Amino acid sequence: KVLRALRNHWKKTTFGVCLLSWGGNWLYGRHCDNLLRRAACQEAQVFGNQLIPSSMPLKKATVFLNPAACKGKARNLFEKNAAPILHLSGLDVTVVTTDYEGQAKKLLEVMETTDLIIIAGGDGTVQEVITGLLRRADEATFSKIPIGFIPLGKTCTLSHTLYPESTNQVQHIINATLAILKGETVPLDVLRIKGEKEQPVFAVTGLRWGSYRDAGVKVSKYWYLGPLKTTAAHFFSTLKEWPQKHQAALMYLGPTERPPEEPEEKPSRPPLYVRLYRRLRLYWSSPPKEIPQEVTLEDWEELKLSTVELSIATRNRQLDLTRTEDFMDICIEADTVSKGQFVNRGSQKMSDPHLCPEGSQCVQASRCILQLPEGTEGSFGIDNEEYEAMPVEVKLLPRKLRFFCDPRLREQMLCAAVQ
């Protein structure tokens, strides 16, 4: 009788089976996430149970949380996955929730000293925090504070460098939070982008200007096309104007030699008589030092650009801890691309925005000046944040900030460099 009833009501049976399968899979996923959270909290409690001298204060950690990230889900993700781990670890945690865009920059300018800075958000939150940090008058001191990044935003480019890839969002957030407790850091380059009148903006990923960026911003408008929305955005872009060329002039300086890294722990200061003896011996034995010459116009190289897109990116995506030169990658894409190539390449750039395709001109520079013709419209994409297009100077600040990273990933970088 049961089989006969199921056969006679096959539509209801099919719907019920699908509903039960989805519900069971959802419950199993929630159970697995809870197991991950429990294991992470137990690991964090080991750090919290460590004894410290009574004279040593607790480490202060200041968290900048952007609740609008990930379509408004960032606060819930942080409180469920990251906050318990931080509190169990024994840190003195202060959570600063931003209420509007640009507030993090203002808060960083007046923030008091802290031992750790933790960014909970996406690319936009990272860009705001480091800009506010490096605009301070005492940025030389504050830039030495290690920074942690908890990826909660829609785009989290920096997480690909700092943490292992994971399809489970809960696992990814937990890995990032535990990496902060383990204390391993890597130095990252920063770009200083300065307009003619505006205050400088700082970026850890790079700057984009061109047609692929403009089309990528409009992808969300075609949400009703589902998986075809990316193709549609780039196809409709070709109908408005073709060929899409961007004219500019670029002046740049080549790579600079990387100085040796200073040890984190400075040796004890020798006695006064030893320092006097060393200074006198150095004065009488060494020849007079040459005054370093400033960069002249002859050292700059100049290019006239006609490109479909220009990108200026740091080397943080291909992090090499042992390289001997510091430079940023400038990719000038040819303007002879066809409409079909534009649509196909646009889909690739949605997953890797700073992809430099074959046939592009690649330049390595430590500093560059981008001059735009008068009346140029459009926008720059600086760490996936939109800024008005204008003539700018981009300067590389090598190894400017230290970010916490997963110890396993850092060990892999060192092993790859040795091989």
Residue, then its C-alpha position, 0 to 999 in steps of 0.5 A: k500500500v505504501l509503494r502504491a501510494l508513493r507511485n500514485h502521488w509521485k510529484k509529492t514524493t519527489f518534492g518530499v525526497c528533495l526537501l529531506s535531502w536538502g534539509g539533511n545536508w544542511l543539518y550535516g553542514r551545521h554539525c560539521d561547522n560546530l565541530l570546527r568551532r569547538a576544535a578551534c576554541q580548544e586550540a585557542q584555550v591553550f594560548g589563554n592558559q599560558l602563564i605570564p609574569s604579573s608585571m607583564p600586561l595583557k596584549k591589546a588587540t584592536v579589531f576594526l569590524n566592517p558590519a556591512a561586508c559580505k552583504g551585511k553578514a560580517r558581524n554575525l560571521f565574526e561573532k560566531n567564528a572569530a570572536p570566541i577564539l580571540h577572547l579565549s586566547g587571553l588577548d585584551v580585545t577591543v572591537v571597533t565597529t565602523d558605521y560608514e565608509g571612511q570612518a576607519k581612516k579617521l579612527l586610525e588617525v587618533m587611535e592610541t597605541t595597541d599591540l595588534i591591529i586586526i582587520a575584519g572585513g574585505d578589501g575595502t576595509v583593509q585599504e581604509v585601515i592601512t591608509g589611516l595607519l600610514r597617514r599618521a604623523d608617527e607612522a614609522t612607529f605604528s607601521k611596525i605593529p603586526i596586522g591580522f586579517i580576518p576575511l569577511g568580505k565579498t572580495c578578500t584578495l589578501s587572504h590568498t597570500l596569507y592563508p591556505e585555500s578553503t571552500n568552507q567559509v567557516q574553516h577559512i575564518i577560523n584558520a585566519t584567526l588562529a594564524i593571528l594567535k600563532g604569531e608568524t608574520v610576513p612583510l608585505d609591500v605597499l603602494r603609495i598613490k598620491g594625486e596632485k591635491e588629494q591626500p595619499v591613498f595606500a594599497v596592498t594589491g594594486l591599481r587598475w584603470g581600463s575597460y575590464r575594470d569598468a565592465g566588471v563593476k557593472v556585473s552585479k546589475y545583470w544579476y537576473l542572468g545568473p551565470l551569464k551575467t559576467t559575459a553579458a556585462h562585457f558584451f554590452s560594454t563592447l556595444k557602447e564604444w569600440p575600440q576601447k582605448h585609454q591614452a596616457a603617458l607613463m614615466y617610471l624608475g626601474p627596480t631598486e636593490r633590496p637592503p638586508e632585513e634588520p633583525e627584530e631583536k636589537p643587540s644590547r648597547p655596548p658601554l660608552y667607551v666602546r662606542l667612542y672608540r668605534r666611532l673614532r676608529l671609523y672616522w679616521s679609517s674610512p674615506p668621506k661618504e659620498i652624498p647620495q644624488e637625487v633622482t634626475l629627469e634623465d633617470w626616468e623612462e617615458l612611455k606613451l600608452s594606448t591600452v585597453e587596461l593598465s594595472i599596477a600591482t604589488r608582488n604580494r600575490q607571488l610573495d618571495l621572501t628571498r628576492t634581492e630586488d624590490f619592484m611593482d609590476i606594471c601591465i600595459e595590455a594591447d588595444t588591438v583585442s577583438k570583441g570575442q577576446f575582450v568578453n573571454r578575457g573579462s571573465q578571466k579577470m573577474s577571478d584574477p583582476h591583475l592577470c597580465p595576458e600574452g601580448s601585453q607589455c610588462v614593466q618592473a618599476s619602483r616608482c611611476i608617474l601616470q599622466l592622463p589627458e585633460g578631460t579624462e573620465g572614468s575611475f581607478g580601482i584601488d584595492n577594488e575600491e573606486y576612485e576618480a581617475m586623475p594624474v597620480e604618482v605611485k611609489l613602492l614602499p617595500r616590506k612596509l607592513r607585517f601581516f600575520c599568516d598561516p605558519r604552514l604557508r610561510e614554511q612553504m614559501l621558505c622551502a620553495a625559495v631554497q629549492 
